Amino acid sequence: MASTSDSQGSEINFCGSPIQAVKSLIWGETLDENVFARWCQGFIFSEDEPMALLQREGGPCAIIAPLQAFILKNLLFSGDPKEHWRQIEEDRKAILLQSIVEIFHSVRGNNSTPFILVGHKDKQDLTIESVAAQSDGQSVDSATFHGNLRVNNYGNTEDVYEALSSCLHYFTEDGGVLIFIYSIILTKGIDTIKAEMQDPTEPLIDGTFGHGSQSLTNLMLTGRAVSNVFDLEKDISGFKMQGISQQSEVGFLTLLENLRYCEVGSFLKCCRCPIWLLGSETHLTIFFTRELSLVAPETIYEHARRIFSNYDTEGSGFISTILLGDVLQELDLVAIPEYVDIMKQKLDPDETAIILQNTFMDEFFPDEPVRITPELFEVFHYNGLKRSCTDGKVRFTEGKASIPDPTDLTVLSEPTPVLSCLRTKWPTIDVRWVNDGEPSLN
C-alpha cells in the first residue's frame, strides 16, 4: 500500500484486502451487477421540486432519504426562516454540502480518525471521473469501479469541507451515491461498524433485492450502524441487542411497528426536528412539517413512560414487580426497599407479579401535561421515486394535519399506509392531502 501527501490530504491507494473488506461489508460475498447498477447514481435534484432528490431505482433510498431529511433540516431550521424555501434553487448546492458534512461528522463522532473521501486513483484532486462511467457514458461493471478507487484522508473539518466544496459536483454524477457510502464507511471504520451491527456477516445492501439494511439507514440517521430502532439496549434471553443511544436530529417511523414486527423508541420518534423517515417493507419516504410543537422537549410524563418502557422489553404494557425499584431509582423517585415493598402491594393488589404501565403512571404521574398543537397545521410528504409520485413527478405532497385529543375523538378515519405509520407516534393523527392524493410509502 503506497501513500503520498499533497495539499488535499494524504492519499491512500487501496489495492487488495482493504477494499475487499469494504466490498464485503456493503455487498456481501457476491455482488449482482444489476443491483450494483441500481445504486450507481448521483445525488440529483428533481426538475419539478428544486429541493427534492431523485431516486432512479429501488434500493438507494437508504442513503438518499436520510440525506434528503438533513437537506430539509438545514433548509427549514438552520439560520433565518426561508419564506420561499421550495424555490431556493440557487442555494441548494450549499445546503447539499452542509448536509453531507453533517453526516460525516455524525459517523466520525468525537474520534480522532481522519475523514476519508474516495475518488479516482489517477487524479490529483478528489474526483469521480472514470470511476462510475466510461468515456462513452455507459456504466461500468463493479470490478472496474472498485479497481479505480482511491482515498484521501483529511485530519480536520476545514480541509474536508474545502475538498468537498471544490468537488461537490462529482457527487451529482453517476456513482456519486456509492462514492458517498464508501467515504462514510471508511471514515467510520469497518471494524467499528461491524461491532455496532447485530450480525456483522449481514451485508449493508441486500444482494438479491438491493435494499439497504436498517443498519445502513441508522448509520446515516444517527452515526451508528446498530440494527435496531428501540432505545438503548435490550437483553433478550441473555443476548444483548443494541438500539439507538440518544435523541436523533431527524426521526424514523415505520409501518412495521404498526404490524408489530418491531418497536421504534422515543429517541427516533421524539427527534429534534419535525422530520421523520417513514419505512415501509421495501422503501423509505419522508414526512415533515415546520410545526415545532411536534418536537417540543420531552415532558416529565413522557420521560417516565419512556423509562418504564425500557424495562418492558417485550412491549407488553407491564413490567415484573421485581423491576419496580430499578424504575423508581432511574426516575429519581423514592427507591428504598421498604417503600418499594409498599408500592408493590398497592400497584399489584392481586399479587399477579406484574405492574401495568397505566397503573404506574396514574400513581406517580397522574397529570399528563397538555400539548399545545394547532388545530390544523401544514405537513408534507416526500417520495424520491418518480413511479410512486403523482404524474411521475417528484414533488413534496402537501397536506393539512390534525391531532385531536383522544377524549374528543369520536371516530378515526380509515387507516391508509401513511396514516398507519404516523399513528405509531400520534394515535389520533389525521391528514387531508391536497387534491385528496394519498402519497405512497412504496
C-alpha positions in Angstrom: 0.0 0.0 0.0 1.6 3.2 -1.1 0.7 6.7 0.2 1.5 10.2 -0.8 0.7 13.7 0.6 -0.5 16.8 -1.1 -2.5 19.9 -0.3 -5.7 17.9 -0.5 -4.6 15.5 2.2 -2.8 12.1 2.5 -3.6 9.8 -0.3 -4.0 6.0 0.2 -4.3 3.8 -2.8 -6.4 0.7 -1.8 -5.3 -2.5 -3.5 -6.1 -5.9 -2.1 -7.7 -6.8 1.2 -8.8 -3.3 2.5 -11.1 -2.6 -0.5 -12.3 -6.2 -0.4 -13.3 -5.7 3.3 -15.3 -2.6 2.3 -17.0 -4.5 -0.5 -17.8 -7.5 1.7 -19.3 -5.2 4.4 -21.5 -3.5 1.8 -22.4 -6.1 -0.7 -21.6 -9.5 0.9 -19.5 -12.1 -0.8 -21.3 -11.8 -4.1 -22.3 -8.7 -6.0 -25.1 -8.8 -8.5 -24.3 -6.4 -11.4 -28.0 -5.4 -11.8 -28.2 -4.5 -8.1 -24.9 -2.6 -8.4 -26.2 -0.6 -11.4 -29.4 0.4 -9.4 -27.1 2.0 -6.8 -24.8 3.7 -9.3 -26.5 7.1 -9.4 -25.6 10.5 -8.2 -27.3 13.0 -5.9 -29.6 14.8 -8.4 -32.5 17.2 -7.8 -35.9 17.0 -9.2 -36.8 19.3 -12.1 -40.3 19.7 -10.5 -39.2 20.3 -6.9 -35.9 22.2 -6.7 -35.0 20.9 -3.2 -36.1 17.2 -3.6 -33.6 14.5 -4.5 -34.5 12.0 -7.2 -34.1 8.2 -6.8 -33.9 6.4 -10.1 -34.5 2.8 -9.0 -35.4 0.9 -5.8 -32.6 0.4 -3.3 -30.6 3.7 -2.7 -33.4 5.2 -0.5 -31.4 4.0 2.5 -28.9 6.8 1.6 -30.9 9.2 -0.4 -33.8 9.6 2.0 -31.7 10.3 5.1 -29.6 12.8 3.1 -32.9 14.4 1.9 -34.0 14.6 5.6 -30.8 16.5 6.5 -31.3 18.8 3.5 -34.8 19.6 4.8 -33.4 20.2 8.3 -30.8 22.6 7.1 -33.2 24.2 4.6 -36.0 24.8 7.1 -34.4 25.1 10.5 -30.9 26.5 10.1 -30.5 30.3 10.2 -33.3 32.6 9.3 -36.6 31.2 8.3 -36.8 30.9 4.5 -40.2 32.1 3.3 -39.9 30.6 -0.2 -38.0 27.5 0.8 -39.3 25.4 -2.0 -37.8 27.8 -4.7 -34.3 28.3 -3.3 -32.6 26.6 -6.2 -29.5 28.9 -6.1 -28.7 27.7 -2.5 -29.2 24.0 -2.9 -25.6 23.1 -3.6 -24.6 24.8 -0.4 -27.3 23.1 1.6 -26.3 19.7 0.0 -22.7 20.3 1.0 -23.8 21.3 4.5 -25.9 18.1 4.9 -23.1 15.8 3.6 -20.6 17.3 6.0 -23.1 16.9 8.9 -23.4 13.2 8.2 -19.6 12.9 8.0 -19.4 14.5 11.5 -22.1 12.2 12.8 -20.4 9.0 11.8 -17.0 10.2 12.9 -18.2 11.4 16.3 -15.5 12.5 18.7 -12.9 10.2 17.3 -9.5 11.4 16.1 -9.7 9.3 13.0 -9.4 11.1 9.7 -12.2 12.0 7.3 -12.0 9.7 4.2 -13.0 10.8 0.8 -13.0 8.3 -2.1 -12.2 9.3 -5.6 -10.3 8.2 -8.8 -6.8 6.9 -8.3 -5.3 8.6 -11.3 -6.4 12.1 -10.4 -4.7 14.6 -8.1 -8.0 16.1 -6.9 -11.0 14.3 -5.4 -12.9 13.2 -8.4 -15.3 10.5 -9.6 -14.4 10.8 -13.3 -13.9 7.4 -14.8 -14.9 5.7 -11.5 -18.5 5.1 -12.5 -18.7 6.0 -16.1 -16.7 5.2 -19.3 -15.9 7.8 -21.9 -19.0 6.6 -23.9 -21.2 7.4 -21.0 -22.0 3.7 -20.2 -22.0 2.4 -16.7 -19.0 0.3 -15.8 -19.1 -3.0 -14.1 -18.4 -3.3 -10.4 -14.8 -4.7 -10.9 -13.8 -1.6 -12.9 -15.5 0.7 -10.4 -13.6 -0.9 -7.4 -10.4 -1.1 -9.3 -10.4 2.7 -9.8 -10.9 3.6 -6.2 -8.5 5.9 -4.3 -8.9 7.5 -1.0 -7.7 10.7 0.6 -7.8 11.3 4.3 -8.2 14.7 6.0 -7.4 15.4 9.6 -9.7 18.3 10.2 -13.1 19.7 9.2 -11.7 22.7 7.3 -9.7 20.5 4.9 -12.5 18.0 4.2 -15.0 20.9 3.8 -12.7 22.6 1.3 -12.2 19.3 -0.6 -15.9 18.6 -0.7 -16.8 22.2 -1.7 -14.4 22.1 -4.7 -15.5 18.7 -6.0 -19.1 18.5 -4.9 -20.3 18.4 -8.5 -18.8 15.0 -8.9 -21.2 13.6 -6.2 -24.1 14.5 -8.5 -22.8 12.3 -11.3 -23.3 8.6 -11.8 -21.6 6.8 -8.9 -21.9 9.7 -6.5 -24.1 7.8 -4.1 -21.7 4.9 -3.9 -18.7 7.2 -3.5 -20.5 8.8 -0.6 -21.3 5.4 1.0 -17.7 4.3 0.7 -16.4 7.5 2.1 -18.8 7.4 5.1 -17.9 3.7 5.9 -14.1 4.3 5.7 -14.5 7.4 7.8 -16.5 5.5 10.4 -14.2 2.4 10.3 -15.1 -1.1 9.1 -14.3 -2.7 12.5 -16.4 -0.1 14.3 -19.4 -0.6 12.1 -19.2 -4.4 12.5 -19.0 -4.0 16.3 -22.2 -2.0 16.2 -24.2 -4.3 13.9 -26.2 -7.1 15.4 -25.0 -9.5 12.7 -21.7 -8.3 11.1 -21.9 -11.0 8.5 -25.1 -9.5 7.1 -24.3 -7.1 4.2 -25.4 -3.5 4.4 -27.1 -3.9 1.0 -29.2 -6.9 0.2 -27.6 -8.8 -2.6 -30.8 -10.1 -4.1 -33.3 -7.3 -3.8 -30.9 -4.3 -3.4 -32.5 -2.8 -0.3 -30.3 -1.1 2.2 -30.4 -2.6 5.7 -31.6 -0.9 8.9 -28.0 -0.7 10.0 -27.2 1.4 6.9 -30.2 3.7 7.5 -29.3 4.1 11.2 -25.7 4.9 10.3 -27.0 7.7 8.1 -29.5 9.0 10.6 -27.6 8.6 13.9 -23.9 7.9 13.0 -24.2 4.4 14.5 -24.8 1.2 12.5 -26.9 -0.5 15.0 -29.5 -2.9 13.7 -32.4 -2.0 15.9 -34.6 1.1 16.4 -35.6 0.8 20.0 -33.9 2.9 22.7 -30.6 1.9 24.3 -30.0 -1.8 24.8 -32.3 -4.8 25.4 -31.4 -8.1 27.0 -33.4 -10.8 25.1 -32.8 -14.2 26.7 -29.3 -13.2 27.7 -28.5 -11.8 24.3 -27.7 -8.0 24.4 -29.1 -6.1 21.5 -28.0 -2.5 20.7 -30.5 0.2 19.9 -30.4 3.9 19.4 -28.2 5.6 22.0 -29.5 9.2 22.0 -32.1 11.5 20.6 -31.7 11.9 16.9 -31.8 15.1 14.8 -34.3 13.6 12.4 -36.6 10.7 13.2 -37.9 7.4 12.0 -41.3 5.8 12.0 -42.2 2.5 10.3 -45.2 0.6 9.1 -43.6 -2.5 10.5 -44.3 -1.2 14.0 -47.9 -0.9 13.2 -47.7 -4.5 12.1 -46.0 -5.3 15.4 -42.8 -6.5 13.8 -40.6 -4.1 15.6 -40.5 -1.3 18.2 -39.4 2.3 17.5 -38.1 4.0 20.6 -38.6 7.6 21.7 -35.1 8.7 20.6 -36.2 8.3 17.0 -39.9 9.2 17.5 -39.2 12.3 19.5 -36.4 13.8 17.4 -35.1 17.3 17.5 -36.5 18.5 14.1 -40.1 17.7 12.9 -38.8 15.4 10.1 -39.3 11.7 10.1 -38.3 8.9 7.7 -41.2 6.6 7.0 -40.4 3.0 6.4 -42.5 0.5 4.5 -41.4 -3.1 3.9 -39.2 -2.0 1.0 -38.9 1.8 0.8 -38.1 4.9 2.7 -40.0 8.2 2.3 -40.2 11.4 4.5 -43.0 13.1 6.5 -42.1 16.6 7.6 -43.6 19.8 8.9 -42.5 23.3 10.1 -44.7 22.9 13.2 -42.2 22.8 16.0 -44.7 22.0 18.7 -44.5 18.4 17.4 -40.9 18.2 18.7 -41.2 20.2 21.9 -38.8 18.9 24.7 -39.8 15.7 26.4 -42.1 16.3 29.3 -41.6 14.6 32.7 -44.6 12.4 31.9 -43.2 11.3 28.5 -39.8 10.7 30.2 -41.4 8.5 32.8 -43.3 6.5 30.1 -40.1 6.0 28.2 -38.1 4.8 31.2 -40.9 2.4 32.1 -41.0 1.1 28.5 -37.2 0.5 28.6 -37.9 -2.1 31.3 -40.8 -3.5 29.4 -38.6 -5.5 27.0 -41.5 -7.4 25.4 -43.6 -4.3 24.8 -46.4 -5.9 26.7 -47.5 -2.8 28.7 -46.3 -4.1 32.0 -43.2 -5.0 34.0 -42.4 -7.6 36.6 -42.8 -6.3 40.2 -39.1 -7.2 40.7 -38.1 -4.3 38.5 -40.2 -1.6 40.3 -37.3 -0.5 42.4 -35.0 -0.1 39.4 -37.6 2.0 37.6 -38.2 4.2 40.6 -34.4 4.7 41.1 -33.9 5.7 37.4 -36.7 8.2 37.7 -35.1 9.7 40.8 -38.1 8.7 42.9 -38.0 7.2 46.4 -36.5 3.7 46.0 -35.7 2.5 49.5 -36.7 -1.2 49.9 -39.4 -0.6 52.5 -41.2 2.0 50.2 -40.8 -0.3 47.2 -42.5 -3.1 49.0 -45.4 -0.9 50.0 -45.8 0.3 46.4 -45.7 -3.3 45.1 -48.6 -4.1 47.2 -50.5 -1.0 46.1 -49.8 -1.4 42.4 -50.3 -5.2 42.3 -53.0 -5.8 44.9 -54.0 -9.2 43.3 -50.4 -10.4 43.5 -50.1 -11.1 39.8 -46.3 -10.3 39.9 -46.7 -7.6 37.3 -47.3 -3.8 37.3 -49.2 -2.3 34.4 -47.8 0.9 32.8 -51.1 2.7 33.1 -51.4 1.9 36.8 -47.8 3.0 37.4 -48.3 6.3 35.5 -51.6 7.0 37.3 -49.9 6.6 40.7 -46.7 8.6 40.1 -47.6 11.0 37.2 -51.4 11.5 37.4 -51.5 14.8 35.5 -50.4 14.4 31.9 -49.4 17.8 30.6 -51.4 19.2 27.7 -49.5 19.6 24.4 -50.3 22.9 22.6 -50.6 21.9 18.9 -52.6 23.9 16.4 -55.9 22.5 15.4 -54.7 22.3 11.8 -51.1 22.5 10.6 -49.3 22.1 7.3 -47.4 18.9 6.5 -45.5 17.5 3.6 -44.5 14.1 2.2 -41.5 13.2 0.0 -41.0 10.2 -2.2 -38.0 10.2 -4.4 -39.2 7.6 -6.9 -40.9 9.0 -10.0 -43.0 6.0 -10.5 -44.5 6.4 -7.0 -45.4 10.1 -7.4 -48.5 11.7 -9.0 -48.0 12.3 -12.7 -44.5 10.7 -12.4 -43.1 14.0 -10.9 -41.1 14.1 -7.7 -42.7 16.8 -5.6 -43.5 17.4 -2.0 -47.1 16.4 -1.4 -48.9 19.0 0.8 -51.5 18.3 3.4 -53.3 19.6 6.4 -53.0 17.6 9.6 -54.8 17.5 12.9 -54.1 15.6 16.1 -57.3 15.7 18.2 -57.3 14.7 21.9 -58.4 11.1 22.2 -61.2 12.2 24.6 -62.6 14.5 21.9 -62.4 11.9 19.2 -65.5 10.2 18.0 -64.1 8.1 15.1 -60.8 7.7 13.3 -60.7 8.0 9.6 -59.9 4.8 7.6 -56.2 4.0 8.1 -54.1 4.3 5.0 -50.5 3.0 4.9 -49.2 6.6 5.6 -51.6 7.1 8.5 -50.9 3.7 9.9 -47.3 4.6 10.0 -47.9 8.0 11.5 -50.2 6.7 14.1 -47.4 4.7 15.7 -46.4 8.1 17.1 -49.7 10.1 17.1 -52.5 7.6 17.5 -55.2 10.1 16.5 -53.5 11.9 13.7 -55.4 12.6 10.5 -54.2 14.2 7.3 -56.1 15.6 4.3 -53.8 15.7 1.4 -54.1 18.3 -1.4 -56.5 17.1 -4.1 -57.1 14.0 -1.9 -53.9 12.5 -3.3 -52.7 10.0 -0.8 -48.9 9.7 -1.1 -47.3 6.3 -1.5 -44.9 4.7 1.0 -43.6 2.4 -1.8 
